[in-house]
Amino acid sequence: MIPEIKYHFASDNCSGICPEAWQAMEKANVGYHPSYGADAITAEACETFRQFFETDCEVFFVFNGTAANSLSLATLCQSYHSVICSDVAHIETDECGAPEFFSNGSKLLTAKSSLGKLDPLDVERLITHRRDLHYPRPKALSITQSTELGTVYRPGEIAGLCSLAKQHGLHVHMDGARFFNALAGGTASPADITWRAGVDVLCCGGTKLGMAVTEAVVFFNHDLARDFEYRCKQAGQLCSKMRFISAQWLRILTDNVWQTHASRANGLARQLADGLGKLAGVQILYPVDANAVFARLPDPMKAQLKARGWQFYSFIGGGSRLVCSWATTEADVQSFIADAS
Ligand SMILES: *Cc1c(COP(=O)(O)O)cnc(C)c1O
């Protein structure tokens, strides 16, 4: 018998849309509203972001993380500038050159990382080792929170990197495809791990949290936000029926819905890591700070899991990556562990 193919842990974007986001879209599906973000729901969603971050930020909604990252980085840099990111950064490994494309050629310079986090000494080396005009001048530092390896920068680590960047005139970009998982994984406030630490622009992930086709680009630096809406429009990232995106954000930021989903995913990832870690030959590779588990599984175990229908990637981070989402259940976790045993 061919087993059921199970994508439960393959990625947090394999899950569906969470009920709150779905219901918010349904509620917005009444009557006529101004288009392209001129509607009242969009205004309210942006205002809710400002309350959430306790500051007067500017918010733009795009369809996905590649666009959010690429367009915001393009805003921070001229074509002859460069962006420093970690060697495992999504912008480097998984965006098909979009950041370089949208910035008309700003080069990505990769710094060494440890447990997915940028090595500040290597960042400093990249910034300072050349000053001449033959080298693309570093102008932005990109930090991923939570990281591609499922770890979470502590507020002090972010502040340290931001201060290093500012010292040398670099802007700071945060790739927050899993920002809410990072937030739920710590005790700091949204403001503490972003603008108060020195972040200029945050790409705030909606899709992996459980929303449909949206990421928010949040500028804490108003000068940098200038004309960003034109950039979005030119790139085909301005949604005409914006209210369906805004309504989801409004709902997710209300009543701590984001926290419910992110904490649940994080908690189940920890359960999964604990369960797998007890099996012979399994090595959990990185601290499980958020919703992803990276494990080195013995080859026969991997084969057995695949034969039982489980899908997961083994090319990221040097092990097998298992990701939990709002939709993951304790039964899913138990079932995976049982099938691995
Ligand atoms: C998923 C992800 C993105 C966004 O990817 P899209 O597929 O373009 O939405 C960006 N950064 C990180 C770290 C991610 O994991």
The ligand as an SDF file (V2000), in Angstrom:
LIG
                    3D

 15 15  0  0  0  0  0  0  0  0999 V2000
   10.2340   31.6330    3.8560 C   0  0  0  0  0  0  0  0  0  0  0  0
   11.2720   32.6550    4.0800 C   0  0  0  0  0  0  0  0  0  0  0  0
   11.2430   33.8670    3.3770 C   0  0  0  0  0  0  0  0  0  0  0  0
   10.1760   34.2450    2.3800 C   0  0  0  0  0  0  0  0  0  0  0  0
   10.0310   33.4010    1.3220 O   0  0  0  0  0  0  0  0  0  0  0  0
    8.9010   33.5780    0.2150 P   0  0  0  0  0  0  0  0  0  0  0  0
    8.7570   32.1920   -0.2940 O   0  0  0  0  0  0  0  0  0  0  0  0
    9.4080   34.5060   -0.7920 O   0  0  0  0  0  0  0  0  0  0  0  0
    7.6730   34.1000    0.8770 O   0  0  0  0  0  0  0  0  0  0  0  0
   12.2060   34.8170    3.6750 C   0  0  0  0  0  0  0  0  0  0  0  0
   13.1360   34.5870    4.6020 N   0  0  0  0  0  0  0  0  0  0  0  0
   13.1920   33.4440    5.3040 C   0  0  0  0  0  0  0  0  0  0  0  0
   14.2290   33.2710    6.3620 C   0  0  0  0  0  0  0  0  0  0  0  0
   12.2720   32.4240    5.0530 C   0  0  0  0  0  0  0  0  0  0  0  0
   12.3280   31.2960    5.7500 O   0  0  0  0  0  0  0  0  0  0  0  0
  1  2  1  0
  2  3  1  0
  2 14  2  0
  3  4  1  0
  3 10  2  0
  4  5  1  0
  5  6  1  0
  6  7  2  0
  6  8  1  0
  6  9  1  0
 10 11  1  0
 11 12  2  0
 12 13  1  0
 12 14  1  0
 14 15  1  0
M  END
$$$$
